[in-house]
């Protein structure tokens, strides 16, 4: 009877199976590593792309913020210029208003001066003379304080009447009227308050 020893054959097959399994394992491991590496590279590229976009956005944001600061600076400069222009315009208006007010008051004083001259003055001079002078004139807001000297009561009354008849002035009040001797002349010292509605009629 012939006997065949199969042990070496089985060992060879087992070794071959083990070799195949090891090869499959290593191949699978290599495939997994390649996939992981490829995925990692893809992720890294996406991360790099996102980082680039973030950097670009930051640059744009910084540029916009810089432009916004410049706009704010220009706005502040414009506001300052507007304020300065407004101040200058107000000063110019006040200067013109003050000139207009003084000019108008002067006309109120000299108007009809020749109609109320005293006999003593007319005997010495045939020319019209002033009968009323301002010694203090202050304008505060809409209120005007006038202090002056007049030849007589009628001169003060005529001056107040002209103020009352003017469209520019209202609330004409005589605060003080008293006799005052100046250079041996008996004159009238007066104080009047008046308010004006507007400077440009």
DASULGI-V411782 format. One record per pair of residues at least 24 apart in sequence whose ideal C-beta (glycine too) atoms are under 10 Angstrom apart, sorted by the first residue. I is the first residue (numbers start at 1). J is the second residue. Records with the same first field share a line. If there is no record, write none. Layout:
I=J / J
This chain:
93=199
94=139 / 199
96=199 / 200
97=139 / 196 / 198 / 199 / 200
98=139 / 199
99=199
100=168 / 199 / 200 / 201
101=137 / 139 / 144 / 168 / 169 / 196 / 199
102=134 / 137 / 139
104=163 / 166 / 168 / 169 / 196 / 199 / 201
105=134 / 137 / 139 / 144 / 146 / 159 / 163 / 168 / 169 / 194
106=134
107=162 / 166
108=132 / 146 / 158 / 159 / 160 / 161 / 162 / 163 / 165 / 166 / 168 / 169
109=133 / 134 / 146 / 148 / 150 / 155 / 159 / 162
111=158 / 159 / 162
112=155 / 158 / 159 / 161 / 162
113=151 / 155 / 158
115=154 / 158
116=150 / 151 / 152 / 154 / 155 / 157 / 158 / 159
117=151 / 155
118=151 / 152 / 154 / 155
120=151 / 185
121=151
130=155
131=155 / 156 / 158 / 159 / 187 / 188
132=156 / 158 / 159 / 187 / 188 / 190
133=187
135=189 / 190 / 191
136=191
139=194 / 195 / 196 / 199
140=195
141=195 / 196
142=170 / 171 / 194 / 195 / 196 / 197 / 198 / 199
143=171 / 193 / 194 / 195 / 196
144=169 / 171 / 172 / 192 / 193 / 194 / 195 / 196
145=175 / 191 / 192 / 193 / 194
146=172 / 175 / 190 / 191 / 192 / 193 / 194
147=175 / 176 / 189 / 190 / 191 / 192
148=187 / 188 / 189 / 190 / 191 / 192
149=180 / 182 / 185 / 187 / 188 / 189 / 190
150=177 / 180 / 187 / 188 / 189 / 190
151=185 / 186 / 187 / 188
152=179 / 186 / 187 / 188
153=177 / 179 / 188 / 190
154=188
155=187 / 188 / 190
156=188 / 189 / 190 / 192
159=190 / 192
160=190 / 192 / 194
163=192 / 194 / 196
164=194
166=194 / 196 / 197 / 201
167=196 / 197 / 198 / 201
168=194 / 195 / 196 / 197 / 198 / 199 / 200 / 201
169=194 / 195 / 196 / 197
170=194 / 195 / 196 / 197
171=195 / 196 / 197
